[in-house]
Amino acid sequence: MKNSNQVIEKAALRIREADAILICAGAGIGVDSGLPDFRGDQGFWKAYPPFAKLGYSFTEMANPQWFERDPHLAWGFYGHRLNLYRKTIPHKGFEILLRWGKEKPGGYFVFTSNVDGQFQKAGFNENQINECHGSIHYMQCSSPCCETTWSAENIHIEVDEETMKASDPLPKCPACGRVARPNILMFGDWNWIPTRTQDQQFRFHYWLEQNRGDAIVIVECGAGTGVPTVRITSESIVSKYKAALIRINARESFVPPGQIGLPMGALEALLSLLPHSL
């Protein structure tokens, strides 16, 4: 990276001088914790070889139709991910982001497309996180028979990693007894219950309005163009709130004019920024 030290120092200065920090994150932030980012079919199949044999892509598997067609396969996919996310320890970069957020007079907010709950596990306040695609740690009816969502805390899934099928008993909706599913926005999903995420979104926009006119810095980590929700949100806030954007992305670090792109992994970039940001 040309003049990399100068770019790091410029980005760190924006963090130092900010009144509030918005942390935006896609799947790439979890790679340094050992989580797969499912980048392309090959990336997905490397993480889940049984689905390569079946010929199913991530887009095909992350589809609510499976809870009707083959609920054991659906829960094999989501149950394995639930178990993986529960075991994963967030990397040190989360600690750095939380430290910056707590130091700012306007505080912090997190906007993420990740459903893994890693920000909560790292100590971020549940009420200062907007999970725009929902969370694997919450359940809903697959039908759905009602608008209720509930915690997955007491749900435990056993998965045969040879077939990627879950063992009985599968989670059930307490209201109607049908198979339950994660409260995640899937591809081609008309049955997602957005209530929990809408409440988060309300708090997020309230926080933005509270900090309107202040110096907001957006630290965006690992958000690609494949599912561009996070990138679009970051750039929209740059425009509406005159915020500064620091985009950390190993492959797609290009930014709008006047903003900063760091072509690095999340942990490497955050560790590089830390000594200059104090």
Secondary structure, DSSP 8 states (H G I E B T S, - for coil): -TTHHHHHHHHHHHHHH-SEEEEEE-GGGGGGGT-----HHHHHHHH-HHHHHHT--HHHHSSTTHHHH-HHHHHHHHHHHHHHHHH----HHHHHHHHHHHHSTT-EEEEE---S-HHHHTT--GGGEEETTEEEEEEEESS-SSS-EEE-TT----EETTTTEE-SS--B-TTT-SBEEEEE--TT-S----HHHHHHHHHHHHHHHHTTTS-EEEEEES--SSSTHHHHHHHHHHHHH--EEEEE-SS----STT-EEE-S-HHHHHHHHHHHH-
